[in-house]
Amino acid sequence: MSSQEQDGGQTDRQKYEFRKVIEELEDYRGSGTQLVSIYVPEDTLISDVVAHVTQEHSEASNIKSKETRTNVQDALKSIKDRLRYYDNEPPENGMVLFSGAIDTGGGRSDMITRVLESPPDPIQSFRYHCDSEFLTEPLEGMLADKGLFGLIVLDRREANVGWLKGKRVEPVKSASSLVPGKQRKGGQSAQRFARLRLEAIDNFYQEVAGMANDLFVPERHDLDGILVGGPSPTKDEFLDGDYLHHELQDMVLGKFDVAYTDESGLHDLVDAAEDVLAEHEILQDKQVMEEFFSELHDGKKATYGFDQTRQNLNMGSVEQLLISEDLRKDVATYDCPNGHTEYELLDRNAETPEITCETCGEEVDLEKREDAIEHLMELAGQRGTETVFVSTDFEKGEQLLTAFGGIAGILRYSTGV
């Protein structure tokens, strides 16, 4: 399942722009606890948010520091002014508002206000936060690689089944067993008691599998894997007994020792499977980089570097545009009086250089300077090219950044460019 599908239509461009705003907010600092962050869920009325902001504005008059008091009240007023542009219902998935006086050096500060609408995941609860930094951690979690995993925890007494959606655990179904304890009641033969107990265990495993099948089978084409947890030998018996639907059985990524099998056990299962999930998060990146290196060494459908990749994008020959998640570059576009166009890839904080046209040698004038990733993604969008952001958390992903400039592509056909 592609990242675009998992994110419910959230485009690569939207995700990247969202990431840029978060990185910008992370760099801001206030001289005191004067940077305000407000998280608004979709089901919270704007009028209630305005009332809360009004109350916080009134209570801020008790802040001892005059500078901090003024800055907090100014931030709250700015947020209140922004809220007037909305109807009484927030956008889909909610919204987050940031406002405050940020340090700009030399003892000076600037008031900034940012509003992030419709984040990739729903805002879970209303939060008001005032500190020397903006609260961005909940948003950072939304940018983590997404995934859909089925969760099963069970012992011979109870079981719970649910989802892991991105970083969010959602319990869905639970069951309790009628399996008798090992101590048999008086009057029963040992063999008969053992047989009844095994039947009860088998019936319970079938019930758990039925819950899992009902939940997971309809979503099996979007499912990234299944995790099973519980004590031994319960989880082993369950999996070895082939109780699950055969397609689900093939999707089990691992079984893990988990002490609890109530809803908290689902969270324990995710923690126990941390290494497996981390490996799975970059699996797609690894696969696409393996394909790139294969084409680079043995085929003719690979391109890399800004200039070559851009040319191939313009030709419509790029199937997948590969961009390192850690790429931070700008591109300067120059106009030549003789009708030529020049492009220069620059470090994010570097000054824009003066250059001459490579075609005719004339001096060229800067037309615009923009984010290199946005520049390439716009071309990709116009040509129907998929954009893949590649993590640097594995060797070939790191090589994309260090050896290939963070920009590459897998072609639809060989172009010779």
Solvent accessible surface area in square Angstrom, and as a share of the most:
residue,aa,sasa,rsa
1,M,74,0.33
2,S,30,0.20
3,S,40,0.26
4,Q,49,0.22
5,E,114,0.51
6,Q,48,0.21
7,D,22,0.11
8,G,72,0.70
9,G,56,0.54
10,Q,30,0.13
11,T,65,0.38
12,D,15,0.08
13,R,84,0.31
14,Q,89,0.40
15,K,29,0.12
16,Y,3,0.01
17,E,67,0.30
18,F,14,0.06
19,R,41,0.15
20,K,63,0.27
21,V,37,0.21
22,I,4,0.02
23,E,51,0.23
24,E,59,0.26
25,L,1,0.00
26,E,65,0.29
27,D,113,0.58
28,Y,39,0.15
29,R,109,0.40
30,G,9,0.08
31,S,75,0.48
32,G,20,0.19
33,T,76,0.44
34,Q,2,0.01
35,L,0,0.00
36,V,0,0.00
37,S,0,0.00
38,I,0,0.00
39,Y,3,0.01
40,V,0,0.00
41,P,9,0.06
42,E,84,0.38
43,D,128,0.66
44,T,28,0.16
45,L,78,0.39
46,I,8,0.04
47,S,57,0.37
48,D,81,0.42
49,V,1,0.00
50,V,40,0.23
51,A,62,0.48
52,H,57,0.26
53,V,1,0.00
54,T,61,0.35
55,Q,105,0.46
56,E,36,0.16
57,H,68,0.30
58,S,72,0.46
59,E,86,0.39
60,A,6,0.05
61,S,62,0.40
62,N,122,0.63
63,I,53,0.27
64,K,196,0.83
65,S,53,0.34
66,K,149,0.63
67,E,107,0.48
68,T,18,0.11
69,R,65,0.24
70,T,61,0.35
71,N,18,0.09
72,V,3,0.02
73,Q,37,0.17
74,D,64,0.33
75,A,0,0.00
76,L,0,0.00
77,K,117,0.49
78,S,27,0.17
79,I,0,0.00
80,K,58,0.25
81,D,44,0.23
82,R,92,0.34
83,L,2,0.01
84,R,176,0.64
85,Y,183,0.70
86,Y,54,0.20
87,D,122,0.63
88,N,70,0.36
89,E,128,0.57
90,P,12,0.07
91,P,29,0.18
92,E,125,0.56
93,N,28,0.14
94,G,0,0.00
95,M,0,0.00
96,V,0,0.00
97,L,0,0.00
98,F,0,0.00
99,S,0,0.00
100,G,0,0.00
101,A,4,0.03
102,I,12,0.06
103,D,72,0.37
104,T,66,0.38
105,G,42,0.40
106,G,79,0.76
107,G,87,0.83
108,R,171,0.62
109,S,53,0.34
110,D,79,0.41
111,M,82,0.36
112,I,22,0.11
113,T,14,0.08
114,R,77,0.28
115,V,35,0.20
116,L,17,0.08
117,E,89,0.40
118,S,46,0.30
119,P,1,0.01
120,P,16,0.10
121,D,35,0.18
122,P,54,0.34
123,I,13,0.06
124,Q,124,0.55
125,S,62,0.40
126,F,66,0.27
127,R,107,0.39
128,Y,59,0.22
129,H,56,0.25
130,C,43,0.26
131,D,52,0.27
132,S,39,0.25
133,E,79,0.35
134,F,12,0.05
135,L,20,0.10
136,T,5,0.03
137,E,111,0.50
138,P,43,0.27
139,L,0,0.00
140,E,66,0.30
141,G,32,0.31
142,M,15,0.07
143,L,35,0.18
144,A,29,0.23
145,D,56,0.29
146,K,45,0.19
147,G,10,0.09
148,L,25,0.13
149,F,12,0.05
150,G,0,0.00
151,L,0,0.00
152,I,0,0.00
153,V,0,0.00
154,L,0,0.00
155,D,10,0.05
156,R,51,0.19
157,R,157,0.57
158,E,45,0.20
159,A,0,0.00
160,N,9,0.05
161,V,0,0.00
162,G,0,0.00
163,W,19,0.07
164,L,7,0.03
165,K,73,0.31
166,G,14,0.13
167,K,121,0.51
168,R,80,0.29
169,V,22,0.13
170,E,47,0.21
171,P,52,0.33
172,V,72,0.41
173,K,68,0.29
174,S,77,0.50
175,A,13,0.10
176,S,88,0.57
177,S,23,0.15
178,L,168,0.84
179,V,25,0.14
180,P,49,0.31
181,G,50,0.49
182,K,158,0.67
183,Q,160,0.71
184,R,111,0.41
185,K,157,0.67
186,G,79,0.76
187,G,91,0.88
188,Q,52,0.23
189,S,64,0.41
190,A,59,0.46
191,Q,153,0.68
192,R,111,0.40
193,F,19,0.08
194,A,48,0.37
195,R,124,0.45
196,L,63,0.31
197,R,38,0.14
198,L,116,0.58
199,E,85,0.38
200,A,22,0.17
201,I,10,0.05
202,D,50,0.26
203,N,94,0.48
204,F,7,0.03
205,Y,4,0.02
206,Q,97,0.43
207,E,86,0.39
208,V,0,0.00
209,A,3,0.03
210,G,28,0.27
211,M,22,0.10
212,A,0,0.00
213,N,35,0.18
214,D,96,0.50
215,L,27,0.13
216,F,0,0.00
217,V,29,0.17
218,P,91,0.57
219,E,67,0.30
220,R,67,0.25
221,H,148,0.66
222,D,62,0.32
223,L,12,0.06
224,D,27,0.14
225,G,1,0.01
226,I,0,0.00
227,L,0,0.00
228,V,0,0.00
229,G,0,0.00
230,G,0,0.00
231,P,51,0.32
232,S,74,0.48
233,P,69,0.43
234,T,6,0.03
235,K,8,0.03
236,D,34,0.18
237,E,58,0.26
238,F,0,0.00
239,L,16,0.08
240,D,109,0.56
241,G,39,0.38
242,D,102,0.53
243,Y,53,0.20
244,L,9,0.04
245,H,57,0.25
246,H,128,0.57
247,E,61,0.27
248,L,0,0.00
249,Q,44,0.20
250,D,124,0.64
251,M,43,0.19
252,V,37,0.21
253,L,65,0.32
254,G,20,0.19
255,K,92,0.39
256,F,31,0.13
257,D,108,0.56
258,V,6,0.04
259,A,87,0.68
260,Y,136,0.52
261,T,2,0.01
262,D,58,0.30
263,E,96,0.43
264,S,54,0.35
265,G,0,0.00
266,L,0,0.00
267,H,93,0.42
268,D,52,0.27
269,L,0,0.00
270,V,27,0.15
271,D,100,0.52
272,A,52,0.40
273,A,0,0.00
274,E,116,0.52
275,D,117,0.61
276,V,47,0.27
277,L,19,0.09
278,A,53,0.41
279,E,88,0.39
280,H,42,0.19
281,E,61,0.27
282,I,22,0.11
283,L,69,0.34
284,Q,75,0.33
285,D,12,0.06
286,K,57,0.24
287,Q,107,0.48
288,V,9,0.05
289,M,0,0.00
290,E,95,0.43
291,E,82,0.37
292,F,0,0.00
293,F,24,0.10
294,S,59,0.38
295,E,33,0.15
296,L,55,0.27
297,H,134,0.60
298,D,127,0.66
299,G,32,0.31
300,K,158,0.67
301,K,72,0.31
302,A,20,0.16
303,T,1,0.01
304,Y,92,0.35
305,G,22,0.21
306,F,15,0.06
307,D,88,0.46
308,Q,78,0.35
309,T,0,0.00
310,R,33,0.12
311,Q,90,0.40
312,N,0,0.00
313,L,0,0.00
314,N,56,0.29
315,M,96,0.43
316,G,19,0.18
317,S,0,0.00
318,V,0,0.00
319,E,81,0.36
320,Q,32,0.14
321,L,0,0.00
322,L,0,0.00
323,I,0,0.00
324,S,0,0.00
325,E,51,0.23
326,D,69,0.36
327,L,3,0.01
328,R,78,0.28
329,K,56,0.24
330,D,15,0.08
331,V,0,0.00
332,A,0,0.00
333,T,6,0.04
334,Y,4,0.01
335,D,68,0.35
336,C,10,0.06
337,P,100,0.63
338,N,85,0.43
339,G,68,0.65
340,H,59,0.26
341,T,64,0.37
342,E,21,0.09
343,Y,61,0.23
344,E,59,0.27
345,L,58,0.29
346,L,16,0.08
347,D,81,0.42
348,R,75,0.27
349,N,148,0.76
350,A,41,0.32
351,E,158,0.71
352,T,47,0.27
353,P,49,0.31
354,E,175,0.78
355,I,38,0.19
356,T,73,0.43
357,C,3,0.02
358,E,158,0.71
359,T,99,0.58
360,C,55,0.33
361,G,50,0.48
362,E,79,0.35
363,E,140,0.63
364,V,14,0.08
365,D,105,0.54
366,L,86,0.43
367,E,99,0.44
368,K,101,0.43
369,R,72,0.26
370,E,40,0.18
371,D,10,0.05
372,A,0,0.00
373,I,1,0.00
374,E,35,0.16
375,H,18,0.08
376,L,0,0.00
377,M,13,0.06
378,E,83,0.37
379,L,20,0.10
380,A,1,0.01
381,G,59,0.57
382,Q,109,0.49
383,R,81,0.29
384,G,60,0.57
385,T,13,0.07
386,E,56,0.25
387,T,9,0.05
388,V,10,0.06
389,F,27,0.11
390,V,0,0.00
391,S,7,0.04
392,T,30,0.17
393,D,118,0.61
394,F,27,0.11
395,E,128,0.57
396,K,60,0.25
397,G,0,0.00
398,E,74,0.33
399,Q,59,0.26
400,L,0,0.00
401,L,49,0.24
402,T,94,0.54
403,A,70,0.54
404,F,27,0.11
405,G,39,0.37
406,G,0,0.00
407,I,1,0.00
408,A,0,0.00
409,G,0,0.00
410,I,6,0.03
411,L,6,0.03
412,R,85,0.31
413,Y,106,0.40
414,S,58,0.37
415,T,32,0.19
416,G,83,0.79
417,V,55,0.32
